[in-house]
């Protein structure tokens, strides 16, 4: 029985980690341009040091104290933001969240990141692209 419980716990952790590993990325669609047509992206935006470095900065900036005070031990949220042609994170917002405190802390953690991204490219030109970053945590 202990083996099954340990196996389930490990499986749950792997699924939880895998869910946060990759951001979902998609190109911005401009009205009147190639709407509805397939587009091939030459290069998606990249955080210096990769996704692991980006997640490390989020974790380092995320303040769990307000969540502890409200007895929030588990939660999830999804942030959406744009990477502009210069590599800045702009238009940050949280589109889904379990608790308002989680939304506030997630936005705060993202806003503290001042590292510029390597912008995305389409047909060899730098373009603005939208990024989506999930967050799941367990403070227990």
N, C-alpha and C positions, 0 to 999 in steps of 0.2 A: 504494500500500500504506500509506503514511504517513497518507493521508486517512482510510482505513478504520479504522486503529488509533486515530486521534484521534477519529473519530466514535464508535467503540465506547467509548472512555474517557469521553467527554462523556455518552453515553447511560447508562453505568454510574453516573456521578456523579449524574445527574439522578434515576435510580431510587433510589439510596441516600438522597439528600436527601429525595425525596418520601416514602419509607418512614418518615422521622422527623417529617414535617411535622405530622401529625395524630395526636392520641391517640384511642384507641377509648374511647368512653364508654358506660356503661349504668347504669341505675338499680338501686338496691339492691332486692332482692325480700325482703319480710318474710313469714315463714311464717304461713299462715292468713289473709292479707289478700286481695289480688287476684291471687294466684298464677295464672299461666297466661293472665290477661286482658291484652289490649293496653293499654298505658298511654301517654299522650302527655305528654311532658315539655314544660313551658312554657319552661324555660331550663336549660341545662347549666352546670356550674360554669365560671367563667372566671378565668384568672390575670390580675392587673393588668398591662396592657401586652400581653396576648395570649400566644399560644403561643410566639412568638419570644422574648419576655422570659423565659418559663419555661425554654426550652431554653438561653438564654444563662446563666441562673443555674446550670443543671446543668453546663454546660461549664466555667464559672468555678470551680465547686466540685470538679470531677472531677480527681483526682490520678493522672496517668499514670505517675509514677515507679515504683510497685510493678509495673506491667505491663511497663515496659521491663526491669526487673531479671529478670523471668521470661520475657523474650523473647516477650511477647504483643503482636503487632502489629495483629491484627484480631480483633474479637469482637462479639458482640451479646448483648442481654439484654432482658427485658421486666419492667418494674416495675408493680405494682398497688398502688393506695392509695385511700383514701376521702377525700372532702371532706365534713366534717361541716357541720351547720347554721350554725356560726359561721365557716366558711371555713378551718378548720385541716386540714392534711394529716395523716391518721392511718392506722394499720394498714399502714404501708409494708412491702412485701415484694417480693422479686424472684422471679417464678414460673418463669422459664426463663433460662438463662445458659450461656455457653460455658466459662467458667473461674470458679473460686471467687473469685479476685482481682477479677474484673470485678464480680461480685455485691457484694463488700465495698465497692468504690469507688463503685459506682452507689448503693447504699444510703446510704453516707456523704455523697455529693453531695446526695441528696434530703433527708436529715435536716438538712443545713445551711441549707436554704431555710426561712426563717421568715416570709416574706411570706404574708399571708392571701389566700385566694382569695375571689372573689365566689361565694357558695354557689348551688347549683342550686335551681330552684323547680319545684314541681308544683302545679297548681291554685292558684297565687298564694302558696303556703307554701314556706318554705325546707325542703329535705330533704337528707338524707345521700345522696351518690352515689359510686359506684365509678368510678375512672379507671384507664386502662391507658396506659403510656408506653413505647414501644420505644426502644432505644438501639443504634445500630450505629456502630462507629468503625474507623478505619484509621489507624494511627500511622506507616505507611511513608511 
